[in-house]
Amino acid sequence: MPKRDRAEILAVFSEIRTHGFAAMGCQFRQIDGKLWEIKVRTAGGGWRFFYASLAADYIYVLHSYKKQGQKAPPKEIEVARKRLKEVLK
């Protein structure tokens, strides 16, 4: 991940920490059950982060990938689901 993208993404995650779902620079979407997605746009393109919120003030980032198309590729979702199962154990 390029340094500039990392800096922008860290700024968005800081915004999420401060403002929650009202954070600027990102969109949230439920994939299914406890699996959610954060969409972040950067100068280098779009990034997607799959996460689970298992405690009141914490999110667990399970997987990320650089956006390539409109829909999340099934293999990326499967990686996140597998990691979610590991976290829930």
Residue frames as a rotation matrix with the C-alpha (Angstrom) as fourth column:
MET 1
0.592 0.806 0.000 0.00
0.806 -0.592 0.000 0.00
0.000 0.000 -1.000 0.00
PRO 2
-0.078 -0.634 0.769 1.51
0.549 -0.671 -0.498 3.36
0.832 0.383 0.401 -0.99
LYS 3
-0.748 -0.325 -0.578 2.48
0.663 -0.328 -0.674 5.73
0.029 -0.887 0.460 1.84
ARG 4
-0.887 0.437 0.150 0.00
-0.411 -0.894 0.178 8.38
0.212 0.097 0.973 0.74
ASP 5
-0.038 0.895 -0.445 -2.87
-0.246 0.423 0.872 5.89
0.969 0.143 0.204 0.79
ARG 6
-0.220 -0.113 -0.969 -1.78
0.785 0.569 -0.245 4.65
0.579 -0.814 -0.036 4.23
ALA 7
-0.966 -0.180 -0.185 -1.80
0.255 -0.786 -0.564 8.21
-0.044 -0.592 0.805 5.57
GLU 8
-0.585 0.809 0.054 -5.27
-0.651 -0.508 0.564 8.89
0.484 0.295 0.824 4.17
ILE 9
0.064 0.601 -0.797 -6.63
0.098 0.791 0.604 5.60
0.993 -0.117 -0.008 5.49
LEU 10
-0.526 -0.311 -0.791 -5.19
0.794 0.154 -0.588 6.22
0.305 -0.938 0.166 8.97
ALA 11
-0.970 0.224 0.090 -6.86
-0.239 -0.946 -0.219 9.65
0.036 -0.234 0.972 8.95
VAL 12
-0.190 0.949 -0.253 -10.19
-0.563 0.106 0.819 8.02
0.804 0.299 0.514 8.07
PHE 13
-0.004 0.159 -0.987 -9.80
0.551 0.824 0.130 5.43
0.834 -0.544 -0.090 10.84
SER 14
-0.889 -0.301 -0.346 -9.05
0.457 -0.510 -0.729 8.26
0.043 -0.806 0.591 13.28
GLU 15
-0.703 0.704 0.099 -12.24
-0.638 -0.686 0.349 9.95
0.314 0.182 0.932 12.10
ILE 16
0.039 0.706 -0.707 -14.14
-0.082 0.708 0.702 6.69
0.996 0.030 0.085 12.68
ARG 17
-0.468 -0.289 -0.835 -12.73
0.754 0.362 -0.548 6.49
0.461 -0.886 0.049 16.20
THR 18
-0.986 0.030 -0.165 -13.95
0.060 -0.856 -0.514 10.02
-0.156 -0.516 0.842 16.93
HIS 19
-0.547 0.791 -0.274 -17.29
-0.813 -0.580 -0.049 10.10
-0.197 0.196 0.961 15.09
GLY 20
-0.368 0.406 0.836 -18.29
-0.027 0.894 -0.446 6.46
-0.929 -0.186 -0.318 14.56
PHE 21
-0.128 0.403 0.906 -20.73
0.876 0.474 -0.087 5.86
-0.465 0.783 -0.413 11.69
ALA 22
0.871 0.445 -0.208 -20.92
0.329 -0.843 -0.425 9.64
-0.365 0.302 -0.881 11.10
ALA 23
-0.015 -0.982 -0.188 -17.23
0.269 -0.185 0.945 9.71
-0.963 -0.036 0.267 10.08
MET 24
0.692 0.150 -0.706 -16.33
-0.542 -0.538 -0.645 11.62
-0.477 0.830 -0.291 6.93
GLY 25
-0.102 -0.814 -0.572 -14.42
-0.990 0.029 0.136 10.01
-0.095 0.580 -0.809 4.07
CYS 26
-0.977 -0.214 -0.005 -15.89
-0.214 0.974 0.080 6.52
-0.012 0.079 -0.997 4.28
GLN 27
0.011 0.988 -0.155 -19.03
-0.900 0.078 0.429 4.47
0.435 0.135 0.890 3.87
PHE 28
-0.729 -0.158 0.666 -20.22
-0.527 0.750 -0.399 1.50
-0.436 -0.642 -0.630 5.90
ARG 29
0.049 0.749 -0.661 -22.14
-0.892 0.330 0.308 -1.49
0.449 0.575 0.684 4.59
GLN 30
0.035 0.042 0.999 -23.27
-0.688 0.725 -0.007 -4.70
-0.725 -0.687 0.054 6.23
ILE 31
-0.647 -0.302 -0.700 -22.17
-0.718 0.550 0.426 -7.79
0.256 0.779 -0.573 4.29
ASP 32
0.232 0.797 -0.557 -24.02
-0.161 0.597 0.786 -10.30
0.959 -0.093 0.267 6.47
GLY 33
0.603 0.082 -0.794 -24.46
0.681 0.465 0.565 -10.94
0.416 -0.881 0.224 10.17
LYS 34
0.715 -0.403 -0.572 -21.49
0.352 -0.500 0.791 -9.51
-0.604 -0.767 -0.215 12.06
LEU 35
-0.282 -0.849 0.447 -19.42
0.840 0.006 0.542 -8.93
-0.463 0.528 0.712 8.92
TRP 36
0.766 0.469 -0.439 -19.28
0.268 -0.854 -0.445 -5.32
-0.584 0.223 -0.780 7.74
GLU 37
0.068 -0.707 0.704 -17.36
0.990 -0.039 -0.134 -3.35
0.122 0.706 0.697 5.11
ILE 38
0.392 -0.072 -0.917 -15.76
0.194 -0.968 0.159 0.09
-0.899 -0.241 -0.365 5.26
LYS 39
0.477 -0.214 0.852 -15.25
0.869 -0.027 -0.494 1.77
0.128 0.977 0.173 1.89
VAL 40
0.371 -0.465 -0.804 -12.45
0.248 -0.785 0.568 4.35
-0.895 -0.410 -0.176 1.78
ARG 41
0.841 -0.137 0.523 -11.46
0.497 -0.186 -0.848 6.47
0.214 0.973 -0.088 -1.19
THR 42
0.281 -0.825 -0.491 -7.86
0.339 -0.393 0.855 7.65
-0.898 -0.407 0.169 -1.48
ALA 43
0.286 -0.271 -0.919 -5.85
-0.751 -0.660 -0.039 9.47
-0.596 0.701 -0.392 -4.11
GLY 44
-0.721 -0.679 -0.140 -4.49
-0.640 0.574 0.510 6.07
-0.266 0.458 -0.848 -5.19
GLY 45
-0.538 0.604 -0.588 -7.94
-0.233 0.564 0.792 4.47
0.810 0.563 -0.163 -5.57
GLY 46
0.349 0.788 0.507 -10.54
-0.800 -0.031 0.599 2.81
0.488 -0.615 0.620 -3.43
TRP 47
-0.807 -0.551 -0.213 -9.81
-0.318 0.708 -0.630 0.44
0.498 -0.441 -0.747 -0.54
ARG 48
0.378 0.922 -0.085 -12.17
-0.484 0.275 0.831 -1.93
0.789 -0.273 0.550 1.22
PHE 49
-0.785 -0.552 0.280 -11.86
-0.502 0.301 -0.811 -3.15
0.363 -0.777 -0.514 4.79
PHE 50
0.190 0.806 -0.561 -13.92
-0.002 0.572 0.821 -5.99
0.982 -0.155 0.110 6.20
TYR 51
-0.792 -0.442 0.421 -14.48
-0.381 -0.180 -0.907 -5.77
0.476 -0.879 -0.026 9.92
ALA 52
0.052 0.786 -0.617 -16.55
0.573 0.482 0.663 -7.01
0.818 -0.388 -0.425 12.84
SER 53
-0.349 -0.053 0.936 -17.69
-0.621 -0.735 -0.273 -4.99
0.702 -0.676 0.223 15.83
LEU 54
-0.057 0.255 -0.965 -17.68
0.364 0.906 0.218 -7.52
0.930 -0.339 -0.144 18.66
ALA 55
-0.289 -0.029 -0.957 -17.35
0.941 -0.193 -0.278 -5.09
-0.176 -0.981 0.083 21.58
ALA 56
0.597 0.725 -0.343 -18.95
0.671 -0.686 -0.282 -1.69
-0.440 -0.062 -0.896 22.12
ASP 57
0.740 -0.322 -0.590 -15.93
-0.328 -0.939 0.101 0.49
-0.587 0.119 -0.801 21.34
TYR 58
-0.336 -0.929 0.154 -13.82
-0.368 0.280 0.887 -1.79
-0.867 0.241 -0.436 19.15
ILE 59
0.806 0.425 -0.412 -13.75
-0.565 0.347 -0.748 -2.93
-0.175 0.836 0.520 15.57
TYR 60
0.062 -0.752 0.656 -11.68
-0.028 0.656 0.754 -5.86
-0.998 -0.065 0.020 14.38
VAL 61
0.331 -0.040 -0.943 -10.34
-0.914 -0.261 -0.310 -5.33
-0.234 0.964 -0.123 10.88
LEU 62
0.511 0.017 0.860 -10.32
-0.106 0.993 0.043 -8.79
-0.853 -0.113 0.509 9.33
HIS 63
-0.101 -0.473 0.876 -9.19
0.862 0.397 0.314 -8.18
-0.496 0.787 0.367 5.76
SER 64
0.320 0.193 -0.928 -8.50
-0.231 -0.934 -0.274 -5.41
-0.919 0.302 -0.254 3.28
TYR 65
-0.165 -0.384 0.909 -8.05
0.846 0.418 0.330 -5.17
-0.506 0.823 0.256 -0.46
LYS 66
-0.767 -0.116 -0.631 -7.78
-0.181 -0.904 0.387 -2.54
-0.615 0.411 0.673 -3.18
LYS 67
0.243 0.969 0.045 -11.04
-0.094 0.070 -0.993 -2.01
-0.965 0.237 0.108 -5.00
GLN 68
-0.831 -0.521 0.194 -11.04
0.089 0.220 0.971 -3.40
-0.549 0.825 -0.137 -8.53
GLY 69
-0.740 0.647 0.183 -14.74
0.289 0.061 0.955 -3.34
0.607 0.760 -0.232 -9.46
GLN 70
-0.187 0.781 0.596 -18.23
-0.587 -0.575 0.570 -2.52
0.788 -0.243 0.566 -8.27
LYS 71
0.827 0.561 -0.015 -18.83
-0.361 0.551 0.752 -5.67
0.431 -0.617 0.658 -6.21
ALA 72
0.113 -0.753 0.649 -16.64
-0.919 0.168 0.356 -7.23
-0.377 -0.637 -0.673 -3.58
PRO 73
-0.207 -0.240 -0.948 -15.03
-0.691 0.722 -0.032 -10.35
0.692 0.649 -0.316 -5.07
PRO 74
0.783 0.604 -0.150 -16.38
-0.356 0.632 0.688 -13.54
0.510 -0.486 0.710 -3.45
LYS 75
0.290 -0.738 -0.610 -12.84
0.613 0.632 -0.474 -14.73
0.735 -0.236 0.635 -2.60
GLU 76
-0.631 -0.493 0.600 -12.20
-0.078 -0.728 -0.681 -11.53
0.772 -0.476 0.421 -0.60
ILE 77
0.165 0.790 0.590 -15.46
-0.850 -0.190 0.491 -11.99
0.500 -0.583 0.641 1.33
GLU 78
0.781 0.118 -0.613 -14.56
0.054 0.966 0.254 -15.61
0.622 -0.231 0.748 2.04
VAL 79
-0.304 -0.937 -0.172 -11.18
0.448 0.019 -0.894 -14.60
0.841 -0.349 0.414 3.49
ALA 80
-0.578 0.147 0.803 -12.97
-0.588 -0.757 -0.285 -12.16
0.566 -0.637 0.524 5.82
ARG 81
0.538 0.842 0.025 -15.58
-0.666 0.407 0.626 -14.78
0.517 -0.353 0.780 6.82
LYS 82
0.444 -0.472 -0.762 -12.85
0.419 0.861 -0.289 -17.29
0.792 -0.191 0.580 7.63
ARG 83
-0.648 -0.743 0.170 -11.02
0.241 -0.411 -0.879 -14.75
0.723 -0.528 0.445 9.80
LEU 84
-0.176 0.684 0.708 -14.27
-0.807 -0.512 0.294 -13.77
0.563 -0.520 0.642 11.52
LYS 85
0.744 0.427 -0.514 -14.81
-0.143 0.853 0.501 -17.40
0.653 -0.300 0.696 12.50
GLU 86
-0.063 -0.867 -0.495 -11.30
0.626 0.352 -0.696 -17.46
0.777 -0.354 0.520 13.98
VAL 87
-0.727 -0.182 0.662 -11.97
-0.254 -0.825 -0.505 -14.28
0.638 -0.535 0.554 16.00
LEU 88
0.183 0.924 0.337 -15.28
-0.790 -0.066 0.610 -15.64
0.585 -0.378 0.717 17.31
LYS 89
0.244 -0.133 -0.961 -13.63
0.245 0.967 -0.071 -18.81
0.938 -0.218 0.268 18.71
